Amino acid sequence: MKIFSSSLGPIYSGDVRDGLKKVIDDHQPLSVFIICDENTARCCVPKIEYLVDNPRIIVTKSGEQNKNLETCKYIWSALIEKGADRDSIILNVGGGVVCDMGGFAAACFQRGIRFGHIPTTLLSMSDASIGGKLGVDYKGFKNYIGLIQNPSFIWIDPSFLETLPPLEITSGMAEIVKHAIIGSQPLWDIVSGVKTINELNWAEIFEENIAVKVKIVESDLREQGLRKVLNFGHTIGHALESFYLASRNPVTHGQCVAIGMLTESRIAVSMGLLNSADFESITQVISRLLSPEVVSLPGVEMVLPWIGGDKKKSKGRVGFSLPDKIGSCGWDIPVEENAIIESFEWVRAQVKSVPFR
Ligand SMILES: NC(=O)c1ccc[n+]([C@@H]2O[C@H](COP(=O)([O-])OP(=O)(O)OC[C@H]3O[C@@H](n4cnc5c(N)ncnc54)[C@H](O)[C@@H]3O)[C@@H](O)[C@H]2O)c1
């Protein structure tokens, strides 16, 4: 087991059998709750529950469409029925949906009880569990209701990836690629240096990936400046994700972010911020992550209205985070609507010709 210490709280990585029990016991909880969904209840909780005395398990329905206040109400009712109080601790065992929503439910319950994240998808190990953003979707808009609070600890056990469907692996890679583009040439060298995901060494990736995310969040927890670079790919990505959710055809967050990064990189080129050689290698790496889920993207007119609703709006306008080279990114950049339209349509035409595996 390895520990990454930071002001965001300890991040442990390694097999949960190698120390998770002690980490939980050190918090001296009077009761331990596990929040999971039906998939992680089956694939991941069995590896954890026996480490805990009398775990009280709350199973939610999986999927972005269930990341909402209704599910929070279900969690809060279950916490009351099963006797949770301020001396309890909640373990969020799942992907980004469970971590975001379980953390939010914990942070609001009785004005806040302790929680730890045990992320089980690549996306939640590399991104969603780190940085304290908690919340749920509301009226179709992504993460509209929420708050920022760091968990008591995070435990990353890559062995949970063994049961993760391949689509979820490629989707999770999107956030790792994002971290490389916005802040780490060494991470970029790793992700661009392989032809297939199977060649990657997770321990090596997580070490560099955690370092990038933690450094950015530590310097700007409340997202007043630098942290906005983490939104690269998300202004378009969230708009696309909201569109798909509203059309009752959810597409994974990571796939939407991948399309968002392609579009926003193209915008950066059209504004003279990013050079075409970097854009070419970004396009190559991201194209390898795309799945047939996004083969036929909606027309830009279907996506534009959701961009206006993105909560990253400030003083009435949407500021984009755009890379200026690999490893470096600006933020709060105003973008003309024409550049969004042209770039999205370019990406829409490109993905039709991606040779999906
Ligand atoms: N808080 C943040 O900073 C942040 C950052 C990025 C993304 N997010 C959020 O994360 C969410 C997406 O997270 P996600 O991609 O992990 O999706 P997810 O939580 O929906 O998980 C994807 C699917 O994998 C299943 N699953 C999870 N672990 C498994 C395992 N080990 N084996 C088999 N199946 C497993 C889940 O049940 C689900 O069906 C979005 O809601 C997004 O907004 C948050």
Ligand as a Chemical Component Dictionary entry (heavy atoms), coordinates in Angstrom:
data_LIG
# 
_chem_comp.id                   LIG 
_chem_comp.type                 NON-POLYMER 
_chem_comp.pdbx_formal_charge   0 
_chem_comp.three_letter_code    LIG 
# 
loop_
_chem_comp_atom.comp_id 
_chem_comp_atom.atom_id 
_chem_comp_atom.alt_atom_id 
_chem_comp_atom.type_symbol 
_chem_comp_atom.charge 
_chem_comp_atom.model_Cartn_x 
_chem_comp_atom.model_Cartn_y 
_chem_comp_atom.model_Cartn_z 
_chem_comp_atom.pdbx_ordinal 
LIG N1  N1  N 0  -16.401 15.010 -8.739  1  
LIG C1  C1  C 0  -15.621 15.176 -9.777  2  
LIG O1  O1  O 0  -14.616 15.910 -9.726  3  
LIG C2  C2  C 0  -15.925 14.446 -11.059 4  
LIG C3  C3  C 0  -14.966 14.384 -12.080 5  
LIG C4  C4  C 0  -15.269 13.653 -13.217 6  
LIG C5  C5  C 0  -16.491 12.998 -13.337 7  
LIG N2  N2  N 1  -17.399 13.101 -12.325 8  
LIG C6  C6  C 0  -18.705 12.409 -12.425 9  
LIG O2  O2  O 0  -18.468 11.007 -12.482 10 
LIG C7  C7  C 0  -19.600 10.396 -13.098 11 
LIG C8  C8  C 0  -19.123 9.341  -14.063 12 
LIG O3  O3  O 0  -18.425 8.359  -13.349 13 
LIG P1  P1  P 0  -18.142 6.903  -13.943 14 
LIG O4  O4  O 0  -17.673 7.033  -15.321 15 
LIG O5  O5  O -1 -17.326 6.193  -12.942 16 
LIG O6  O6  O 0  -19.617 6.277  -14.087 17 
LIG P2  P2  P 0  -20.524 5.390  -13.133 18 
LIG O7  O7  O 0  -20.355 5.736  -11.729 19 
LIG O8  O8  O 0  -21.891 5.499  -13.709 20 
LIG O9  O9  O 0  -19.982 3.903  -13.362 21 
LIG C9  C9  C 0  -20.061 3.341  -14.640 22 
LIG C10 C10 C 0  -20.703 1.945  -14.612 23 
LIG O10 O10 O 0  -19.762 1.005  -14.132 24 
LIG C11 C11 C 0  -20.337 0.217  -13.090 25 
LIG N3  N3  N 0  -19.219 -0.168 -12.244 26 
LIG C12 C12 C 0  -18.530 0.629  -11.385 27 
LIG N4  N4  N 0  -17.465 -0.032 -10.900 28 
LIG C13 C13 C 0  -17.495 -1.272 -11.440 29 
LIG C14 C14 C 0  -16.630 -2.403 -11.343 30 
LIG N5  N5  N 0  -15.495 -2.369 -10.638 31 
LIG N6  N6  N 0  -16.973 -3.522 -12.023 32 
LIG C15 C15 C 0  -18.111 -3.541 -12.813 33 
LIG N7  N7  N 0  -18.932 -2.490 -12.963 34 
LIG C16 C16 C 0  -18.617 -1.367 -12.277 35 
LIG C17 C17 C 0  -21.362 1.117  -12.484 36 
LIG O11 O11 O 0  -22.350 0.383  -11.805 37 
LIG C18 C18 C 0  -21.914 1.824  -13.709 38 
LIG O12 O12 O 0  -22.867 1.013  -14.334 39 
LIG C19 C19 C 0  -20.387 11.511 -13.756 40 
LIG O13 O13 O 0  -21.567 11.724 -13.020 41 
LIG C20 C20 C 0  -19.470 12.718 -13.657 42 
LIG O14 O14 O 0  -20.186 13.924 -13.564 43 
LIG C21 C21 C 0  -17.132 13.788 -11.202 44 
# 
loop_
_chem_comp_bond.comp_id 
_chem_comp_bond.atom_id_1 
_chem_comp_bond.atom_id_2 
_chem_comp_bond.value_order 
_chem_comp_bond.pdbx_ordinal 
LIG N1  C1  SING 1  
LIG C1  O1  DOUB 2  
LIG C1  C2  SING 3  
LIG C2  C3  SING 4  
LIG C2  C21 DOUB 5  
LIG C3  C4  DOUB 6  
LIG C4  C5  SING 7  
LIG C5  N2  DOUB 8  
LIG N2  C6  SING 9  
LIG N2  C21 SING 10 
LIG C6  O2  SING 11 
LIG C6  C20 SING 12 
LIG O2  C7  SING 13 
LIG C7  C8  SING 14 
LIG C7  C19 SING 15 
LIG C8  O3  SING 16 
LIG O3  P1  SING 17 
LIG P1  O4  DOUB 18 
LIG P1  O5  SING 19 
LIG P1  O6  SING 20 
LIG O6  P2  SING 21 
LIG P2  O7  DOUB 22 
LIG P2  O8  SING 23 
LIG P2  O9  SING 24 
LIG O9  C9  SING 25 
LIG C9  C10 SING 26 
LIG C10 O10 SING 27 
LIG C10 C18 SING 28 
LIG O10 C11 SING 29 
LIG C11 N3  SING 30 
LIG C11 C17 SING 31 
LIG N3  C12 SING 32 
LIG N3  C16 SING 33 
LIG C12 N4  DOUB 34 
LIG N4  C13 SING 35 
LIG C13 C14 SING 36 
LIG C13 C16 DOUB 37 
LIG C14 N5  SING 38 
LIG C14 N6  DOUB 39 
LIG N6  C15 SING 40 
LIG C15 N7  DOUB 41 
LIG N7  C16 SING 42 
LIG C17 O11 SING 43 
LIG C17 C18 SING 44 
LIG C18 O12 SING 45 
LIG C19 O13 SING 46 
LIG C19 C20 SING 47 
LIG C20 O14 SING 48 
# 
